[in-house]
Amino acid sequence: MKQFIEFIAKNLVDNPDTVVVDEKQTDQKKIVYTLKVGAEDVGKVIGKQGKTAQAIRILLTAVAAKEGKRAILEILD
């Protein structure tokens, strides 16, 4: 799932070298992913009214549910 988030984020931003995804497992079924991008690319990842970020979260939820887990995506400024 980490590679999935990186793939999506790197294709959205202008500077894909600044994309960093951290993974932290809080318990056996819950994983928190933290996405960091360059300051100039945050708006592209979030999108208008947060629609792009919401779409990424929906896809991540579907992939995680398939594996029997719960995933949370946090986007840092």
C-alpha positions as CSV (number, residue, x, y, z in Angstrom):
1,M,0.0,0.0,0.0
2,K,2.9,2.3,0.7
3,Q,4.1,1.9,-3.0
4,F,0.5,2.6,-4.1
5,I,0.4,5.9,-2.3
6,E,3.9,6.9,-3.6
7,F,2.9,6.0,-7.2
8,I,-0.3,8.2,-7.1
9,A,1.5,11.1,-5.4
10,K,4.5,11.1,-7.7
11,N,2.2,11.3,-10.7
12,L,0.3,14.2,-9.3
13,V,3.2,16.5,-8.3
14,D,5.7,18.5,-10.3
15,N,8.7,17.5,-8.2
16,P,8.3,13.7,-7.5
17,D,11.7,13.6,-5.7
18,T,10.1,15.3,-2.7
19,V,7.4,12.6,-2.1
20,V,7.9,10.7,1.1
21,V,5.5,8.2,2.6
22,D,5.9,6.9,6.1
23,E,4.1,3.9,7.5
24,K,3.2,3.3,11.1
25,Q,1.2,0.4,12.3
26,T,-0.8,1.3,15.4
27,D,-2.2,-2.2,15.9
28,Q,-2.6,-5.4,13.9
29,K,-5.3,-4.1,11.7
30,K,-4.7,-0.3,11.6
31,I,-2.0,1.4,9.6
32,V,-1.4,5.1,9.4
33,Y,0.4,6.5,6.3
34,T,1.9,9.9,6.4
35,L,2.4,11.6,3.0
36,K,4.9,14.5,2.7
37,V,5.4,16.5,-0.5
38,G,7.1,19.7,-1.4
39,A,5.4,22.9,-0.2
40,E,4.6,23.9,-3.8
41,D,2.9,20.6,-4.4
42,V,0.6,20.3,-1.4
43,G,-2.3,21.9,-3.3
44,K,-2.0,19.4,-6.1
45,V,-2.2,16.4,-3.7
46,I,-5.1,17.9,-1.8
47,G,-7.0,19.2,-4.8
48,K,-9.9,21.6,-5.0
49,Q,-12.0,21.3,-1.9
50,G,-10.0,18.3,-0.9
51,K,-11.5,16.1,-3.6
52,T,-8.2,14.6,-4.8
53,A,-7.1,13.7,-1.2
54,Q,-10.5,12.2,-0.6
55,A,-10.3,10.1,-3.8
56,I,-6.8,8.8,-2.7
57,R,-8.2,7.9,0.7
58,I,-11.1,6.0,-0.8
59,L,-8.8,4.0,-3.0
60,L,-6.5,3.3,0.0
61,T,-9.5,2.2,2.1
62,A,-10.6,-0.2,-0.7
63,V,-7.1,-1.7,-1.0
64,A,-6.7,-2.0,2.8
65,A,-10.1,-3.7,3.2
66,K,-9.1,-6.3,0.6
67,E,-6.3,-7.2,2.9
68,G,-8.5,-7.1,6.0
69,K,-6.9,-4.0,7.4
70,R,-7.8,-0.3,8.0
71,A,-5.6,2.4,6.5
72,I,-5.5,6.1,7.4
73,L,-3.8,8.7,5.2
74,E,-2.5,11.9,6.7
75,I,-1.1,14.6,4.4
76,L,1.4,16.9,6.0
77,D,2.0,20.5,5.0
